[in-house]
Amino acid sequence: MQEMIMTAGQTAMESGKEVNNTSSVELTKTLKVDKDDEGKLRITSTKNEPPVYVDLAVIIWLFNAVFNFAKITVVPYNTNGKAYFYIIAELDGIVEKKGTYVNGRATEIVLDLLRGKGINPKDEFFKQKQEVNDTANFQLELLQRLRDDFKRLYREADKERNGVTHFRGSFQFYRGEVKFDIPLTDDVKEFIHEKLTINKTDFFNL
């Protein structure tokens, strides 16, 4: 399972394409005309990213997996500055893996499904394209939120990969878990020390 999560994370973060080709992003270039410090006109090329949308088929797939009693693992990532869920469903030895970018409403639906709640197919969410906006750090934002909601985090030992130390842990739900594998940046370290550490102060040292 850990190997699958690592592979998915590398795919999401390095290529910017979801597992199962859910909606890859291709960059286009436009020309921008402005003035330099000396007042001379200059032409520069900028990259425009086309809109990215939630793959609604993945949300429906997750709904069916949950209510077929599959074990669900959801792993959040930041991909191209946007929120992304990599999802693993396992039932009777069969493992399926899919991924999609998510916005706030899609995140709520995924968490509700993990709690064992149903979704209404007539919901407005499924009647129109769901655009995904940029986010500063989706992984940390979700970690903070679930810590406030659930209180209990199952923390694993930090692990170094490709020279980068990663924080690892999970929150358990009725239908599965949300599993974190986050680069240990300064803001993550600060949150861990304030909210996720038992020994905040050393009283005894050998």
C-alpha positions as CSV (number, residue, x, y, z in Angstrom):
1,M,0.0,0.0,0.0
2,Q,2.8,2.5,0.9
3,E,4.5,1.7,-2.4
4,M,1.3,2.5,-4.3
5,I,0.9,5.8,-2.5
6,M,4.5,6.8,-3.2
7,T,4.2,6.0,-6.8
8,A,0.9,7.9,-7.1
9,G,2.4,10.9,-5.4
10,Q,5.4,11.0,-7.7
11,T,3.0,10.7,-10.7
12,A,0.8,13.5,-9.5
13,M,3.5,15.9,-8.4
14,E,6.0,15.4,-11.2
15,S,3.8,15.1,-14.3
16,G,0.7,17.0,-13.2
17,K,-1.5,14.3,-14.7
18,E,-4.0,12.3,-12.7
19,V,-3.9,8.5,-12.3
20,N,-6.1,6.9,-15.0
21,N,-5.8,10.1,-17.2
22,T,-8.7,11.8,-15.5
23,S,-7.9,15.3,-16.8
24,S,-4.3,16.2,-17.6
25,V,-3.2,19.9,-17.9
26,E,-1.5,21.2,-21.0
27,L,0.1,24.7,-20.8
28,T,-0.3,27.3,-23.5
29,K,1.7,30.4,-24.0
30,T,0.7,34.0,-24.7
31,L,2.7,37.1,-25.4
32,K,2.8,40.0,-23.0
33,V,3.9,43.6,-23.9
34,D,5.2,45.9,-21.2
35,K,7.9,48.4,-20.5
36,D,11.3,47.8,-18.9
37,D,13.1,50.0,-16.4
38,E,14.3,52.3,-19.2
39,G,10.8,52.8,-20.7
40,K,11.5,50.5,-23.7
41,L,8.8,48.2,-24.9
42,R,9.5,44.5,-24.4
43,I,7.7,41.3,-25.3
44,T,7.7,38.4,-22.9
45,S,6.0,35.0,-23.1
46,T,3.8,33.8,-20.2
47,K,2.2,30.5,-19.6
48,N,-1.6,30.2,-19.3
49,E,-3.1,27.2,-17.6
50,P,-6.5,26.1,-18.9
51,P,-9.2,25.5,-16.2
52,V,-9.0,22.3,-14.3
53,Y,-12.2,20.5,-13.2
54,V,-13.2,17.8,-10.8
55,D,-13.5,14.4,-12.5
56,L,-17.1,13.6,-11.5
57,A,-16.8,10.0,-12.8
58,V,-14.2,9.4,-10.0
59,I,-16.6,10.7,-7.4
60,I,-19.3,8.4,-8.6
61,W,-16.8,5.5,-8.7
62,L,-15.9,6.3,-5.1
63,F,-19.6,6.3,-4.1
64,N,-20.1,2.8,-5.6
65,A,-16.9,1.5,-4.0
66,V,-17.9,2.8,-0.6
67,F,-21.3,1.2,-0.7
68,N,-19.9,-2.1,-2.0
69,F,-18.0,-2.1,1.3
70,A,-14.5,-1.6,-0.2
71,K,-11.7,-0.3,2.0
72,I,-10.9,3.2,0.9
73,T,-7.6,5.1,1.2
74,V,-7.5,8.7,0.2
75,V,-4.2,10.5,-0.1
76,P,-4.2,14.3,-0.6
77,Y,-1.6,16.0,-2.8
78,N,-0.7,19.5,-4.1
79,T,-0.5,19.2,-7.8
80,N,0.3,22.2,-10.0
81,G,-0.9,24.4,-7.1
82,K,-4.2,22.7,-6.9
83,A,-5.9,20.2,-4.6
84,Y,-5.7,16.6,-5.7
85,F,-7.0,13.3,-4.3
86,Y,-5.4,9.9,-5.1
87,I,-7.9,7.2,-4.1
88,I,-7.3,3.5,-3.6
89,A,-10.3,1.1,-3.2
90,E,-9.7,-2.5,-2.1
91,L,-12.3,-5.3,-2.0
92,D,-11.7,-9.1,-1.8
93,G,-8.2,-8.8,-3.2
94,I,-9.1,-6.5,-6.0
95,V,-7.5,-3.1,-6.0
96,E,-8.6,-0.1,-8.1
97,K,-6.8,3.3,-8.1
98,K,-8.1,6.6,-9.5
99,G,-7.4,10.2,-9.0
100,T,-9.0,13.6,-9.4
101,Y,-8.5,17.3,-8.7
102,V,-10.9,18.5,-6.0
103,N,-12.5,21.7,-5.0
104,G,-14.1,22.5,-1.7
105,R,-17.5,20.8,-2.5
106,A,-15.8,17.7,-3.9
107,T,-13.6,17.5,-0.7
108,E,-16.8,17.6,1.4
109,I,-18.4,14.8,-0.6
110,V,-15.4,12.6,-0.4
111,L,-15.2,13.1,3.4
112,D,-18.9,12.4,3.7
113,L,-18.5,9.2,1.7
114,L,-15.7,8.1,4.1
115,R,-18.1,8.8,7.0
116,G,-20.6,6.4,5.3
117,K,-23.0,9.1,4.2
118,G,-24.7,8.9,0.8
119,I,-24.8,11.5,-2.0
120,N,-27.8,12.8,-4.0
121,P,-27.3,12.2,-7.7
122,K,-29.7,15.1,-8.3
123,D,-27.3,17.4,-6.4
124,E,-26.4,20.6,-8.3
125,F,-22.8,19.5,-7.9
126,F,-23.2,16.8,-10.6
127,K,-25.1,19.1,-13.1
128,Q,-22.3,21.4,-14.1
129,K,-18.5,21.4,-14.4
130,Q,-16.7,21.9,-11.1
131,E,-13.7,24.1,-11.5
132,V,-10.7,23.7,-9.2
133,N,-9.0,26.9,-8.0
134,D,-5.4,27.3,-6.8
135,T,-4.5,26.6,-3.2
136,A,-1.5,27.5,-1.2
137,N,-1.0,24.1,0.6
138,F,-3.9,21.8,0.4
139,Q,-2.2,19.0,2.3
140,L,-1.5,21.2,5.3
141,E,-5.0,22.8,5.2
142,L,-6.7,19.4,5.2
143,L,-4.4,18.1,7.9
144,Q,-5.3,21.1,10.1
145,R,-9.0,20.7,9.4
146,L,-9.1,17.0,10.2
147,R,-7.1,17.5,13.3
148,D,-9.7,19.9,14.6
149,D,-12.6,17.7,13.5
150,F,-11.3,14.2,14.6
151,K,-8.8,15.0,17.3
152,R,-7.1,11.6,16.8
153,L,-4.3,11.2,14.4
154,Y,-2.4,7.9,13.9
155,R,1.1,9.2,13.3
156,E,3.8,7.1,11.7
157,A,7.6,7.7,11.9
158,D,8.9,10.4,9.5
159,K,10.6,9.0,6.4
160,E,13.3,10.4,4.2
161,R,12.8,10.0,0.5
162,N,15.0,11.5,-2.2
163,G,16.7,13.6,0.4
164,V,13.4,15.1,1.7
165,T,11.9,14.2,5.1
166,H,8.2,13.4,4.9
167,F,5.6,13.6,7.7
168,R,3.3,10.6,7.7
169,G,0.0,9.9,9.5
170,S,-3.7,9.0,9.0
171,F,-7.2,9.8,10.2
172,Q,-9.5,6.8,10.4
173,F,-13.1,7.0,9.1
174,Y,-16.0,4.5,9.1
175,R,-15.3,3.5,5.5
176,G,-11.6,4.0,5.3
177,E,-8.8,6.5,6.0
178,V,-7.2,9.7,4.8
179,K,-3.5,9.2,4.7
180,F,-0.9,12.0,4.7
181,D,2.6,11.9,3.2
182,I,3.8,15.5,3.3
183,P,7.2,17.1,2.8
184,L,8.4,18.4,6.2
185,T,8.5,22.1,5.5
186,D,8.8,24.8,8.2
187,D,5.0,25.5,8.3
188,V,4.3,21.8,8.6
189,K,6.9,21.5,11.4
190,E,5.3,24.4,13.3
191,F,1.9,22.8,13.1
192,I,3.2,19.4,14.2
193,H,4.9,20.9,17.2
194,E,1.8,22.8,18.3
195,K,-0.9,20.2,17.5
196,L,0.5,16.8,16.9
197,T,3.3,16.2,19.4
198,I,3.0,14.5,22.7
199,N,6.3,15.5,24.2
200,K,6.2,19.3,23.6
201,T,8.9,19.8,26.3
202,D,11.7,17.5,27.3
203,F,11.7,16.9,31.1
204,F,14.3,14.2,31.1
205,N,17.3,13.6,28.8
206,L,19.9,11.0,28.8
